[in-house]
């Protein structure tokens, strides 16, 4: 075996082992593609139609796949491959010789053939697949032998989008200043082929064009290789607060013609301290799912589409979204990031979509992560920091602050050390200390792993109810700077605490808080899509409400004094837990336990 073939095989095996270590839940990790054998059968056939997709500029399309096999069995399946020629001769760095793997890439997704009626008797069937524009053509491969010992029987004709390189899936995010919006998107155009830009402006005014930067990464950066295309980001600056802007992404070709993306719009952020209606949605651990039922047996993120669709229905009443870690659960399968960006495009093209780093984005041995796990499948943060923009000072350190009107958000990176004396600890304190609470009264702390409180079964086993040394390091900051709410994902359920400090409830109220807030309310909101997590049997005294269901939180700030908190289920969008908060600026200044200087020690 050639050295590069051995490295590729080792990578595939490592990915499979990493996924298996977490219950084998990543659907594509169940396919032992490195064991695949080629045994083409002249009596078997696969046919895909239509052959040309997106003729009217669409970036998604439904494809009908018909197939026939002389000896059908229950373990036959159809895999979607891209590019269409997926044998070893097309692998980067390989010439297809030697005993290495003959199929060099995992499929994008798959379906079992016996979902087609009467397949077991006739050996004939048909399935529907939804494809998205992913820069390459596609083919459909018929396998027998199940997922553990796949044998390739037949391959379909190639099909493709009319322009595989077209700019797709715009993703908005706030820039480093409040009046800056960034637009990130994906295309197949290198900067040498076409110039990326955004055309944007206010209605009835002449639009302007802003150039975009272009980045990508190569196969040495990550395992589970598939060409990621090119990721472009433009910075739209000097925005007028709350003004609606229209924009289109585009690429200018050498002949002067332009390949356009879809027309969309966004509302510019309010300036820090602006008094206006401001609505924030927060959730974690959503992942992706397939609308065509592909990979159905894995049941990996069963609530993902419900959450996505419920948010889309209410999008006119949402101003900014925080997806706080475990974004796609791609686990090294790059194609899944394309699938996710398409799934949430209706959201990300309209409102800023801010992300945080989770274990499934970052963790990998010797990658610099605080945790030495294998949850990222070899991504090491590369995909998250490339596919989505965040206003970090250093993209490898995924912590940042962002202001939205009356809110200040301090977003931590739980995959890096947060303890006292570290660089991140200094950032957290500076973020909390520098906000003007008279103008931005609502101070929010965010991290992926639970650095506060959770009675999830995993955290409850040793009675710590959080990551080790998390509260010990951070609770004095939350108390000193009077953090209102702290949000976490990682645990796949919903839980809200009382205003708590040092494991003690500082208020007996549950539905309405007024006056001085004596502690911070901690919220686990990790039930946006992935398989749900159990709670401890015993309910801790600080746990006010907990639910093992899919959902998200919505915050509505009406003014400097009034905030509405709502937890909504993804299944119906209805409110199942809520409270109101009312307080004045003098209440923020008042002393609470351990929050005042020694000379003003609270009694």
N, C-alpha and C positions, 0 to 999 in steps of 0.2 A: 504494500500500500504506500502511495506517495505520502510524504510528510503532511502536506496540506489536507489530504483526504483523511489521514489519521486524526488531525486536529479537528476537522469538521465532525467526524464520527464521535470523538470524545466530547465535543460541544453538545451534540444532540443527546448523548447519553447523560451528560451532566444536567441538561435542561429537564430531561425526563425524571431523573432522580430527584432534582430539586422540587419539581411539582408533586412527585409521589410522596415526598416528605411532608406535604401539606394536604394529604388525603387524595392526591391525584386529581384535584378539582379543575385545573385548567383543561378544558376539553381537548385542545390539540396535543397536550402532553400524553394523552392516552394512546396516541397513534405512534407505534414503534416504526417510524418511517425509515430508520436506519437498517431495519431488517427486511425492508420490502424487496420482493423478488419480481422479476418481469417474466410473465408467462402469457404473452398475448395469444388470444384465441380467435381464430378467423371467424368462428361462428358467433362471437359476441360483438356487440356494437353499441356505441353511444352517439347520440346526435343532439346538438344544442341549437336552439333558435330563439330569436333572430340572431343573425351573425353580426349585424352592425347595431350598436346601441347608442343612445344619446344623440340621435340625429337632429333633435331640436334643442340641444344644449343641456339636456338632463344629465345629472351626475349619478343617478340611480336608475336601475332597470330590472324588470322581471324577466327571467329566462326560463324557457321550457326545456327540460332535459329528458329525452326518451332513450330507453336502453333495453337491450335484450341479451340474455345469457343462456347457454344450452343446459347448464346444471345449476339452477338457482339454490341458494341456501339462506338461512336466517342471518348469517354473518356477513353478507355482501353489503357494500357501501359505495357511495359516490363522493369523491373528493373534488373540491374546486381548487385548481392550481393556477398560479400567475407568477411569472409568464407561462404561456401555454406549453412551451418546450421545457420540461422540468427534469430531464435526465441529467446524469453526471457530466456529460460533455458540455453542458451550459453553466456548470458551477464556476464561480469565480476562482481562479487559481487551479483549475483541474482540467484534465484532458480526457477524463472518463476511462483511463486505463487502470489496471490493477484491480484488486478485490475490494475496493472501497465501496461506499454506498452508491447504488445506481440511481437513486432518487435523492436529490440534494436539498430539497426544501419541504417543509411541512405544508399541507394544504391550508388555504385560508379558512375553510370550514368544510363540513361534511354532513351528509344525511344518510340514513340507512335505507336500503332499497325496498325492504318489505313494508315500508310506509305506503308504497304504491299498492293499490288493491289487486288481489289475485296474482301477485308476483310469484309467490311460492309455487303455484301450479303452472303458470304459463311461461315464466321466465322473462316476461315483458313488463315494463312499467314506465312511469313518467313521474317526475318531480319538478316542483317549481323552486327556483333559487332567486333571491334578490342580490344583485351585484351592485357595487359602487365603483366609481371611476378611481382606479388605483395605479394609473400610469403604465400599465402593462396589459397585454391581451390575456385571455383566459382559456382554459380547457377543462373538461370534466373527465375524471378518471374512474373507471369501474374496478373495484377491488373485491376479492373474496379473501377468506381467511381471517376475517375480523380485523380489529385494530391492533392486536398484538403480533400477528404474523401475516401482514398484508401481502397479497399476490396480485399484481397488476394484470388485468384481463383485457381491457380495452380503453382507448382514449378517444375523446370526441374531436370534432373539428374545432378550430380556434375561433373565438369570437372576441370582439373588441369594441370599445367606445370610439365614436367618430373622431374625437380628439383626446387621446389618453393623457396628453400633457396639460390639459386645461387647468386653470387655477380653480381650486375647490376648497370648501369648508372653512370660511373665514372665522376667526376667533378673536374677539375683542378682549382687551384687558386694560386696566388703568395703568398709566405710565408712572414715572417717578414724581411727577407733580400732579396736582389735582386737576389741572386743565389740559391734560394730555391723555389721549386715547391711542392705544396701539392696535394695529390690525395685523394678525398673523394668518398665513394660509399656506397651502401645499400645492405644488405643481410639479410637472416634469421638466420645466425649463431651467437649465443652468443659466447663469448670468451671461455666459458667452453666446447663448442662443437668443435671448430676449430680455428686455429690461423690465423688471417688475415695478409696479407703482400702484398707488391708490388715487383715484379721482374722487374728490369729495367737496362738499360745500353745503350751504344753507339754501333752502328752496327759494327760487326766484333770483338767486345770485349766481354769477359765473363760477363754475367749479374750478378748483385748483388741483394740481397733481403733485403728489409727494412720493419721492423715490423710496424703495424698500431695500433693505439689506437681505442677503441670501446666505443661508448656511445649510449644511448637510453633514452626514457622518458616514464613515466607511465600515466595512465588515470587521475591521480590527477593533472597533469600539464596542462591539456587542455580539453576543451569540444569537442563534436563531435568525440568521441573516435573511433579509429581503431588502431590495433597494428602497430606501425611504423617500426617494425623490428629493426635492428641494423645498426648504421651508423659508418663507419670506416674512419680514416684519417691517411695517412702516409706522412712523410716529406722527400722529396728527396733533399739532400743538396750538396753543393760544385759543382754546375753545371758549365759547361763551357759556356760562353756567346754565344748565337745564335747557339749552337750545337743541332742537332736533337737527341732526346732520344726516345727509344722504351720502352714500359712498358706493363705489364699485372697485373691485380689484381687477388688475389688468396686466398684460405683458405686451410690450411693443416689440414686434419682430423687425428684423433688419430692413425690410421693405417699407416700414412705416405703418403697416397695418397693426391692429391691436386685437388680441384675444382677450375677451372680457369674461369676468365672472358675473354673478347675479348682482342686481341692484338691491341694496339694503339700507337700513337707517339705524341710528342710535341717538339716545338723548345724552347730551354732555353732562358730566357729573356736576353736582352743586359745589360751590366753593366751601372750604372748611368753615364751619360755623353757620352756614346758610340755613335759615329757618324755612323748611318746606317739607312736604310729605316725602319720606324716604323709606323704601322698603327693601329689605335684605333677606335673601334666602341662603341657608347654610345646611350642608349635609356632607357626609363622607361615605367612602366605600361603595360607590355605585356600580362601576364596571360597565360592561356592554352586554348586549344580547342580540340575537338574530331574529328579525321579523319573519323570516321564512321557516323558522323552526329548526334550523340547522343546529347541530351539536346538542340536541334536545335532551339526551340522556344524562348529560353532565349536571344539569340543573345548577349551573355555576352562579349566575346572578339573576335569579328569577324575578326580582323586583325592579330591575334596571329600566325596562321599557315603561313600566307604570309610572315610575318617578319622572322619567324624561317627558312622557306625554302629559302628565298632570301639570308639570311646570310650563310646558308649551301652552296649554289651555289658559293659564293664568298669567301669561307673559306680559300683558298690558299693565299688570299690577305688581311687577317686579322690576327693581332698578339695578340690582347688582347681585351676583351669585358667588358663593364661596364653596368650592368642592375641595374638602379638606383632607386630601390624601386617598390613596388606593383608587387611582383614577380609572384605569382600564383593566387591571389584572392581566395585562398582556403576558407577563412573565417571560419576556424575551422574544415573543412572537410578534415581530414588528407590524405585520399586517393588521393586527388588532387595534393599533393606534389609529390607522386610517378608518377602520370600522367605527371606532368611538367618535372621532371628530365628525364623521358624517351623522351619527346618531344624534348628537347634541347641537348640530349646526343651527337649527332654528332658534336655539337659545343663545349660542355664542355669537351669532351674527347680529344680535339685537342688543344684548346687555353685556357689560364686562363680566368675564368668567375667570375668577381668581382661583388658583389652585395652591395646595400645600403639598409638601413632600411626605409620602407614606412609605411603609416598609416595602410595598410592592412596586414602588418606583426606585428605591435607593439601595436596599440591603443586598450585599454580596461580599464574600470574603475578600479581605485586603483591598477594599474599594475606598476606604476612608470613612465608611459608615460607623457609627457608634455601636451598631449591632452587627454581629458577624454571621447573620443568617443568609439564606439563599432566596429570599422571597421575591426579589426582582427578576430572577431568571437570567441574570447577567446584564441587566439594563444599566445598573449603577448610576441611575439618575439621568443618563444621557437622553433618553426619549422624552421624559417630562420636561427637562429644561430646554429642549430643542423645539418640541411641538407646541408648547405654550409659553407665552411671555409672562414673567412676573417681575416686579420692580425691585429685584434684589441687587445688592451692591456686588455680589459675587455669586454667579449662578451655581457654583458647586456648594455654596452655603445657602440653603433655600429658606432663609428667613428674611422678612421684610415688613415694613409698615405701609399702610395706605389709609388715606383720609377720604371719607365720603360724607360731605355735609356735616351733620352733627355727630357722626361716628368717627372714632379712631380704632383701626384694627391693627393689632400686633400679632403677626403670624410667625410662629416659631417653627423650627425644623426639628421634629422629635427624633430624627435619625442621626442627629449630631448632638454632642454633649451639651447639655443645658445647665449643668451644675455651676454653683457659685465659683467665680474666678475664671470661667471660660469666656471666649469671645462672644458666644451666643448669649450668655447671661448678661453681659454688658449691653448687648443690643436690646434685650428684653427690657432691662431697667431704663435705658435711654428712651425707648419707645413709649413706655408707660409714663415716664417722668416729664416728657416734653410737651404733652398735649395740654392745651388750654381748656380746662373743664368748664369754663364759663361759656365758651363757644362750642365746644365739642364734649357735651356731658356724657355721652354714651361710649364707654371704654370697653373694648372687647378683646379678649385673648383667645388665640386659636392655635391648636397643635393637632397632629394626627393621633399619636398615641395618647393614652389617658395620663396626663400629668397631674390631674386633680382627683376625681372620684368616679369610680364605676363599681357596681356590684355584679358585673359580668362574671360568669363562672370562672373564667381563666384568672382574672385578677383577684377573685375571692378565695382561691385555694389556699393562699398563704396569709390571708387576712390583711394584705397590704392595700387592696382595692385601687391600685394605681401602679405605674412604673416605679421601680425601686429608686429611692432618693429624689423623686420628683417633687412631692409636696414639701419635703424638708428644705429643698433649695429655693422653691418658688413662692411658697405661700406668704412669706413676709413681704414679697414684692406685690402680690395681689392685694394684700391687706393695706400696705403702706400707700399704694397709689389708687386704692379704692376701685379695683376692677369690678365692673358690674356683672359681666357674664364671661365664662370660659367654655369654649366648645372643643370637643374631641370626636374623632371617629374611632377606627381600629376595632372596637367591639361592635358587632353587627346587631344592635338593638337601640332602643331609645330609653334614656333615663335623665331625670332632672333632680337636682338636689335642692335643699333649702339654702338660704344664704349661710355659708358654712365657713368656719375658720378652725383649724386644728381639730377637725373631725367633730366639731360641735355646732349644732344649729344655733344661729344668732338671732333667729326669729321663728315664731311658731306659725306665722302667716303662710298661706299656700297659694292664694289666688290674687292677692293685691298687696303690693308693697308700697309704703309711703314713708316719707321722711328719711331719716338716716339709714343707710344700708350698712349693716354691721359686718357683712361678710360678702363673699362672692358666690353667685349661683353657678354651679358647674353642670354642663349638659353633655351627654354622650348622644351623638346623632349620626351613628354609623350604620343605620339601617336603610340606606338609599337604594340598595340593589342586591348585594351579595348575600349568600346563605346566612341565615339568622343564627345568633348566639344565645345560649341559655344564660339565665341569671343564677345567682346563689339562691338556695332555698330560703335562707334567713334574709329579711329585708333590713339593711342598716338604718339606724335612726335618722341619718341625714338624707335618705332617699325619699323624695316626695312622690314621684310618679315614675313608673317604669313599664315598658311595653315591648314585647317581642313581636314586632311587626315592621313593615317598611314605611318610611316616612322621612320628613324633613322639617326644619324649623324656619319660620318666617318672623322677622322683626319689623315692626312698623313704628318709626319715630314721627310723632306728630309735631313736636316742638321741643324746646329745651327741657321741659318738665315731664312729658308723658311718653311712655313707651308701651307698646302692645307686643306680647310674646305669644306665638301660636305654634303648636306642633300639629302637623297635618299628616294623615296617612296618604300614602301614594295611591292606594286603591281607589279612593273616592275624593281626595282633596279636601275632606272635611276636618274640622278642628277637633282633636281629642284631648289636648292639654293646653292650658293657656293661663296667663296671668297678666296683670297690668302693673306698671311701675310709675309712681308719681313722686317727684322730689324737686326741690329747689337747689340753686347753687350753694346756698349756705349749708345744706345738708351734706354736700360733697366735702365741704371744708371741715365739718365737725369731726371731733376725735372719736375713734372707735378703738377697741382693744388692740394694743400694740402698734397703732398707726401714728401716734404722735411723738414728737421729739421728747427726750427724757424730761426736759424742763416742764413739759405740759402733759405729764403722764396722766392718762385717763384713769378715773376711779372705777 
